[in-house]
Amino acid sequence: MPTVNTEAMSRFLKDFSASLEPDVHVLFVMDQAGWHGAKERVIPDNITPVPLPPYSPELNPVERIWLYLRERFLVHRLLDDYDAIVDACCEAWNAFTADIERIRSLTSYPWIPCVSN
């Protein structure tokens, strides 16, 4: 989906929820993006949102992912059109998600295990 909104967030949470084993419950860390906290957002029963304080990118693991993608894959590139941008982003995302250790290293924060205990 090229648009981020409450409907897209609800759909993501529904699909993510369906991918979990039946006995798994997830604490889902979310920043203060408008679609993360909208009243219309639907949260499945096996997901509990953990909202981060406003203006706290240092607490949000995904911020490190976006920085990594920009610095390693998307910086200093002139792309011809929208489709080229989408293709470049997809290539970057696919390369990134294939490297599980990189994901762990970028998203490992010492406070995360404390929240889940």
C-alpha positions in Angstrom: 0.0 0.0 0.0 1.6 3.3 -1.0 -0.6 5.2 1.5 -0.3 5.0 5.3 -3.6 5.5 7.2 -5.8 3.9 9.9 -7.3 1.4 7.4 -3.8 0.3 6.4 -2.7 0.0 10.0 -5.8 -2.1 11.0 -5.2 -4.3 8.0 -1.5 -4.8 8.9 -2.4 -5.7 12.5 -5.1 -8.1 11.3 -2.7 -9.9 9.0 0.1 -9.9 11.6 -2.3 -11.3 14.2 -3.3 -14.1 11.8 0.4 -15.0 11.3 0.9 -15.7 15.0 0.6 -19.1 16.7 -2.8 -19.4 18.6 -1.2 -19.2 22.1 1.0 -16.2 21.3 0.3 -12.7 22.6 2.4 -9.8 21.3 3.3 -6.4 22.8 3.5 -4.1 19.8 5.6 -1.0 20.2 4.1 2.0 18.3 5.2 5.6 18.0 2.8 8.4 18.0 1.9 8.4 14.3 -1.7 9.4 13.8 -2.8 6.1 12.3 -1.3 4.2 15.2 -3.6 5.7 17.8 -6.7 6.6 15.8 -10.0 5.6 17.4 -11.0 3.7 14.3 -8.0 1.5 14.4 -8.9 -2.2 15.1 -6.5 -4.1 17.4 -6.8 -7.9 17.5 -7.1 -9.5 20.9 -3.7 -11.2 20.7 -1.9 -7.8 20.3 -1.3 -5.2 23.0 -0.1 -1.8 21.8 2.8 -0.2 23.7 2.8 3.5 22.9 6.1 5.4 22.9 6.2 8.9 24.3 6.0 11.6 21.7 9.2 12.8 20.1 11.3 9.8 21.2 13.0 8.3 18.1 15.8 7.0 20.3 13.3 4.6 21.8 11.8 3.4 18.5 13.7 0.5 16.9 12.2 1.1 13.5 13.8 4.5 13.3 17.2 2.7 13.1 15.8 0.6 10.3 14.7 3.6 8.3 18.1 5.2 8.8 19.9 2.1 7.7 17.8 1.7 4.6 18.3 5.4 3.6 22.1 5.3 4.3 22.8 1.9 2.7 20.4 1.7 -0.2 18.6 4.9 -1.0 21.0 7.8 -0.5 22.4 9.8 -3.4 20.2 8.3 -6.0 18.2 10.0 -8.7 15.3 7.9 -9.7 13.3 8.4 -12.8 9.8 8.2 -11.6 7.4 6.8 -9.0 7.8 3.2 -10.2 11.6 3.5 -9.9 11.2 4.8 -6.4 8.9 1.9 -5.4 11.2 -0.6 -7.0 14.3 0.8 -5.2 12.4 0.8 -1.9 11.3 -2.8 -2.5 14.8 -3.9 -3.4 16.2 -2.3 -0.3 13.5 -3.8 1.9 14.0 -7.3 0.5 17.7 -7.1 0.9 17.3 -5.9 4.5 14.7 -8.5 5.5 16.9 -11.3 4.2 19.6 -10.4 6.8 18.1 -11.5 10.2 21.2 -10.7 12.1 21.2 -7.1 10.8 17.6 -6.8 11.9 18.5 -8.1 15.4 21.5 -5.7 15.6 19.5 -2.7 14.6 16.4 -3.4 16.7 18.0 -4.7 19.9 17.3 -2.2 22.7 18.1 -3.1 26.3 14.7 -1.9 27.4 12.6 -4.2 25.2 13.0 -7.4 27.4 12.0 -5.3 30.4 8.7 -4.3 28.7 7.9 -7.9 27.8 8.5 -9.4 31.3 
